[in-house]
Amino acid sequence: SVGSGIGLIFGLTLYGTTFSIPALLQNLLGYNAYEAGLVLLPRGIGILLLLPIVGWLYNHLQPRVLVIAGIGLIFVAYQQIAYLSTNVSFDSLLLPLLIMGMGMPFLFVTLTTLSLATIKREHMTTASGLYTLGRRVGGNIGYAVVATLVDRRMQLHHAQLAANASTFNPTFQKYYSILLDTMTRRGFSLVTAQKRALAIIHRTVNQQATMMAYNDVSLLFSMMFLAVLPFVFLLPKRKREQAPVASGES
């Protein structure tokens, strides 16, 4: 039950990130679907590199240590992508996604093996199905959570930022004057220059609100992983006389 619960949270954040990061890059940087998908490549590389190593470590370390290590790595990765700016690029996502990918095998291999270790052989098929179902359900919830949170948080941040776009705000007034002066120097009429300046400000507010919304989602996912940490100690320990066996999911 504990393994399936952690697996559900893991599936929620895993598939949620698979949805949120490409969507962020397409909305803010104009990536197409193929380019946005390639950004997730470092995560896959991290999984590929660490998967066999974690299988070996399972035979030498307590499983709880491996699960905690995986949660820690993924938490650090989410913290790094929870404070991105609108200048986000592939380079700024490379290291966090690589760290996230390196943390995932610690949960893939260890949770699967440990969760099924106490199940009788005749119940193994049912237990394995329920464990996998938990992750799949979590993934579906992740898509819905990301889509809903991004939309609502974007509206909230847009309202907060737009409230500061006022003539009573000296920073806004200075920025607006610079834009207006630039437009008039380019030969636009005063009315056209005002419309273009306001359009630029509106677009900037939208970009900032969108970025802040996606940051909120990443921060939420990191907190969810941190909240799971105490439940790791409810997982069973591997008995010393138990033959060490590691298994994983691709």
C-alpha angles and dihedrals in degrees: 000000000000092000092049091049092052089044090055091054089045092052091047093055096037096054092035090059091045086059101037103048097052089043090052093051093047094048098045108025102030096241116165119234094264095050092045090051091052089059088071091059095097089059090055091048091052091052092048094051098045102037097083092038093055090049088057093044090053089068092054107034135051110266092233090062090054093048091049090049090052093048090048094052093047091046091053091049093051091048090056094051092043093075103047124142131217087266089070113146139171091269092057091052098043099083098040092050091046090052090047091052091049091053096049098071089057086064098033096056103029101043093047094050096040096045092055097038094091096043120107116243094247090055096044097099094051093044092048090050092050092048092051091045090056091057093045092049089048089053093053090048088050093059091050094045093051094047093048097043095046091052095047097041091047090056091048095049091043091055092048094048094043090054088064093050092091137122086241089066110084092203092053092045091052093047092046091050091052091051092046092050091049092051094048091050088056089059101259119144118251093256093048091045091053092050093049093047092051090047090055091049091048091051091048092052091050092050093049093047091050093049092049091050093054090046089055090054092051091047090051091051091051091052091049090056091048090051090054092058098088091054090061089076089061090063114103120258120238109252116238093234092049113106107247110247125168126195133172146180125244 
